[in-house]
């Protein structure tokens, strides 16, 4: 039995709790959903359960491929045990196809193949609206050292190489995703979550959106879609 201590932090989609062990925390997944820098708010029934299970499966898959993360074990439907890290305030986005903010920023055509994949950095600061930043901005703001930025990029691309075929086998195109990393014992490790909240998936057959874009754009069938992603990710392949 893992003893839950006081709440360390509450974000938009998760809460972090202390445990008896100084270097371990409990990550609790909420049903709350936000978009457009929290201008749009709502709840997605059972999203916390779905995202906890999907993140668990993906962190396990990455660990099997030699990519460490903060994940230790799933505790229950909504909670996972994780290493306590110091979050690096840089959101790392990987893109395999053009959609979302890169379309308006660069005028690309929706769905354009991006090969090799593109890595972008955003400053994790809600009050500034998470702006796109360059490596020089990261250095200026002392968010990470140049060698750490290289490490972030390399790890993000390695994660993409594992996840692209993982999702393709399950009939989903991994269009883009956002990662957060933390410092743990002087090492950079993957943290946060990987879920339909933080990735974009398009159904390979129909092109249907299978992620938070259904909430962002009021496309309907949000809950069913999250459940479908869970089923595809967590059902063993024959
Ligand atoms: N993303 C995220 N959190 C954010 C912003 C983006 O998880 O605060 C994810 C988003 O779900 C997508 C990818 O990062 O998979 C790229 O998002 P984009 O820059 O296109 O921004 P958006 O269109 O979501 O504003």
Boltz pocket constraint, residues with backbone or C-beta under 6 A from the ligand:
constraints:
  - pocket:
      binder: B
      contacts: [[A, 93], [A, 94], [A, 99], [A, 100], [A, 101], [A, 102], [A, 130], [A, 176], [A, 177], [A, 178], [A, 196], [A, 197], [A, 198], [A, 199], [A, 200], [A, 212]]
      max_distance: 6.0
